[in-house]
Every structure is written in structure tokens, then in C-alpha cells.
Amino acid sequence: MDWGTDLWDQYDIIDKHTQSGLELVEKYVKFVKERTEIEQNYAKQLRNLTKKYNPKRGCKEEQECRFSNHQSFLDILNEMNDYAGQRELIAENMMMNICIELTKYLQELKMERKTHLSEAKKAQQSLESTYKQLDSSKKRFEREWREADKAAQYAEKTDQDINATKADVEKAKQQANMRTHIAEECKNDYAAQLQKYNQEQSQFYFSDVPLIFNKLQDMDERRVRKLAQGYVLFSDTERHVMPIIGKCLEGVTKAGTNVNERNDSIALIEQYKSGFERPGDLDFEDYSQGINRASSDSSLGTLGTPKGPLELLGKNRSKPFWLFSKKSKRLTPERIIVMPTVTEDFGHLPPEQRRKRLQQKLDDIGKELQKEVDQSEALEKMKDVYEKNPQMGDPASLSPQINQTAQNMERLRGELNKYESWLTEAGRRGDSMLRRDTLREDALSYRSHSNNNEPYSPDGTHSEEGTPDPSQAIYAEFDDDFEEEEELAAPIGQCTAMYNFPGSASEGTITMQEGEVLSVVEEDKGDGWTRVRRANGNEGYIPTSYVSISK
């Protein structure tokens, strides 16, 4: 079945149907364009969202990315950014493969349809012109035949008229013969025009029109096929990026499973562990005896030489050490303070953080040194090859690079030794603090049992009464040390603050203002911190480089 055979007389229907098909293509193209705009806006909003929640460089959130839950959130933001890129890709592919292609194809269809309809109109106009010629020849034949019939009747009447002369009769007969001849010619012309019209009409209805309608049918079927492909592309475009979108979603899931709360807690400890000692116990001040026991041997907070501010604050009898200090919201001139100067040996950091930074610096220097060593070996091998094969290159050309590499290696080795010595020093101080913590715990246990009049052994068991315990002599020596340490806690000098310094109760440091005079309780042991006492009795650590010490 085809349009040319079955719809030969439905020109108007075919015209409307093809026009409706083209309008459907335009409508679908517009629909896809609006869909791409939605995808692009969605992708833009996703990108703005991820940009909004991504931490800026140097901000506090970026420093917290070492924790798995923070890092996983950044991974989710990255995955969502990639997801937005896939939505943009969907919009781009739809625009290129559907909108642009169908728009171009639609213009071709419009031109083709216009051509076919123009051919049909031309064929119809030609048939109408032939019909007009036929009608004209038919009317002429009819007119001339009537005139010939009248002329024949007049000639016959004249011939029968007795009064008519012979000349009149001859003239009438000649006129009748002429009219009859003209009528015969018109008859023949009419017959020829009729035959021509019938041929053209047959050509029009059985050849020209069916051919044009079949072309329109083929055009419309190709339009439908192309439109169907556009429908399929609408889903395939998104289906093709589904694997990548799936990977983005898998990345989000993986980011969630990568969160490790235990490792985050350990990371927090590793990052902020100061290595300072805890504050010691407050001493009992027996006012009934009239003696201030503030410096008696009952305090265990002075065992050994303390290296952490937290231990020293335990000696402040007037005010205990509070972990959760109150912060004033009002900024006063006294609170405008200068941060401690960063030193090369990281002496401004707490002991534990200092050791970690020194170790990290050593690792970085070691990597750089290994690179320089590898480069030096490569240059030596290249120089050896040049010496054996002069045509490959001049060995002397490598001398500057070799010398520079040697200088770099020497410099890095010097830095390595320097940081290793600092790390060794920091390690010794950390071990010293650990030993003091152990001695303090033993001493506390001993004092507890001594106050209860119970013999005590280092392993925590009770000794038989009357049985001498050698450990008691050891702890007696510790008591002597405590008494000596309490005596050493007296000021050994004074210092004047050259700069403002922000104290931190959580780190055992105290605040000082420029020009303030402080009492030196313990001098710097090489770690860059000096223990001082303020006029109100508060004690803590301050950077040695911030004060001028006078004996």
C-alpha cells in the first residue's frame, strides 16, 4: 500500500499530514533543548554547591582534612563535582546529537517537501492548461458547426427560391461549403485537443501524482525513522554515562566506608599531644601549726626537673589549674598579643609536637638527599660513558652539574646532622619526662600507703609487719629529692618581658605583657622554655627569647 495508489485523491490530507510531522519534529527539538537547559542548570547548581562547601586554602577546615570523616566529606564533594560534569556531558551530547542533527535534518525535509508539492502543483497547472485548450477548441467547434449548418440551410433555401438568380445560388453554396470546411477543421482540432488532454490526465493521475505522493510518503517515513532515532538517543545519551555516574555514587559510598572513628581519635592525639606532664597534687596547708606548708615534701608535683607547663601549674597553691578556661568576648589591649616566633628547631612547639616535626623534617631531607644521590650516580655513569665514547658527548660538560649535586648533598647532610642532633636532644628530654612520671606514680603509691601506716612494696603487695622493706629506703630518698626540689622552686632570678605572649592554660603557658617583671623559677634547659612566676603566684612557661633575664 502506498499513498500514490490509495490516496491519489487526498492531496489536502497528505499536505496537512506532512506539515504536522514537521511540526512534531520542531516540538521534540524544543523539548530536548529545554531538557538540556535543565541539565546545565542542575550541573551549575551542583558545582556551586560543592564550591561553597569546599574548604578554602589555609582555613581551619583544610587543616582538619587529616581526619577520615573530614576527608570523606571532601571526597563526596569531589564525586559530586564529577557527577555534575556528567550531567553537563548529557546536556552537551543531547544538544549535539539530537537538537542540532534534527534541526539540520528538519530544514532538509522542509526543502524536500516544498519541492514535491511544487512539482504536484506544476503538474496540475499543466493539466488545467490543457483542459482549457480543450474547452476552447470544443466551443469553437460548436460555434463553427452551427454557422456551417446555417450556411447550408441558407444555400438550400436560395436554391429553391425562384426569384434568386443563378449567381446568388452559387454564392450561397460557396459560403456553405466554406463554413462546412471550417467546421471540419474545428472538429479535427477539438478531437486532437481531447486526445491530448486525456493522455495528460492519464499521465497526471496514474504516473505524476502517484510518483509525487510516493516521494512524500518516503520523506515522511524517513522523518518518522529519524525522529524515532532521536527518541532512542534521548535515553541512550544518559545511559552511556550511567557507568561513570555509578562510579561517582560508588565513590560516595566508599567515602562513607572509609571513615574510621578510631583512626580519627588517634590522629587527633598525634596532632595535639603536647607531651607535658599533668599538674601535681595540691599540698595540705596546716595553719594550725602556724607554718605554711606550701613548700613541704607532701607535694609530688616537683619530682625531678619538670619540662611541661601543666606540671608546674600544680604548684600554684593559690589557684588550681583549670582545663576549661573562660574566654572573654571583649577584646582589650591586654588581650592583643603577639604569637611566639617560629624557630628552625621547632623549639616553640610542645615536646611531643616538636619531636614529630623534627622527624618529619628529617624524612623530607632524607628524601631530597636520596634524590641527589641518585642524580649523582646517574651523572657519574653518564660521565663514564662519555669518557669511553667521546662521540656521545663531552665529559667536561657534566662537571658543573656534578659539582652542584655534590654541594647539594653536602648541604643536605649538614642539615640532616643538625636535625638529628635536635631530635636526639628532644628524645632525651621526652625520656626524662617519662621517667619522672614513673617515679611520681611510685611515690604517690608509697605516700598513700605510708599515710595508712601500711608497709608497701613496689609490686603493689603488702609486706609482713616487722619485715624490713628495702623499697622504703628508696622512697625515703625520693622524699629527700622532693624536699630539695621544693627548695629549688624558689626564684633564682628575675626577667623582664620584651614582647607580649599569649598564655594557654591547656598547654601550661602563662600570659605576659611587654615590660612585665617576672620571677624566674627554672631556667631554660635547652628546649626554649623558661619557667616563671607572676606576682599573683601563677606559674607557667614562657619562650626564653621573649624575655631579658637578670640574675
Salt bridges, closest charged atoms under 4 A:
ASP15 OD1 - ARG113 NH2 2.21
GLU26 OE2 - LYS110 NZ 2.52
GLU39 OE2 - ARG35 NH2 2.78
GLU39 OE2 - ARG87 NH2 2.89
GLU64 OE1 - HIS70 NE2 3.51
GLU88 OE2 - ARG47 NE 3.04
GLU112 OE2 - HIS116 NE2 3.35
GLU112 OE2 - ARG222 NH2 2.47
ASP135 OD2 - LYS139 NZ 3.34
GLU142 OE2 - ARG146 NH2 2.67
GLU144 OE1 - ARG179 NH1 3.57
GLU185 OE2 - HIS181 NE2 2.88
ASP218 OD2 - ARG222 NE 2.99
ASP220 OD2 - HIS17 NE2 3.15
ASP220 OD1 - ARG223 NE 3.05
ASP236 OD1 - ARG239 NH1 2.47
GLU238 OE1 - ARG35 NH2 2.91
GLU238 OE2 - ARG87 NH2 3.27
GLU270 OE1 - LYS356 NZ 2.66
GLU277 OE2 - ARG436 NH2 2.80
GLU277 OE1 - ARG440 NH1 3.71
ASP283 OD2 - ARG317 NH2 2.84
GLU311 OE2 - ARG440 NH2 2.64
GLU344 OE2 - LYS418 NZ 2.68
ASP345 OD2 - ARG354 NH2 3.56
GLU352 OE1 - ARG355 NH2 2.43
ASP384 OD2 - LYS388 NZ 3.37
GLU415 OE2 - ARG411 NH1 3.53
GLU425 OE2 - ARG429 NE 3.65
GLU454 OE1 - HIS449 ND1 3.51
GLU454 OE1 - HIS462 ND1 3.60
ASP479 OD1 - ARG447 NH2 2.91
GLU486 OE2 - LYS315 NZ 3.35
GLU486 OE2 - ARG317 NH2 3.84
GLU516 OE2 - ARG534 NH2 2.95
GLU522 OE2 - LYS307 NZ 3.83
GLU522 OE1 - ARG531 NH1 3.26
GLU523 OE1 - LYS551 NZ 3.53
GLU539 OE1 - ARG531 NE 3.88
GLU539 OE2 - ARG533 NH2 2.56
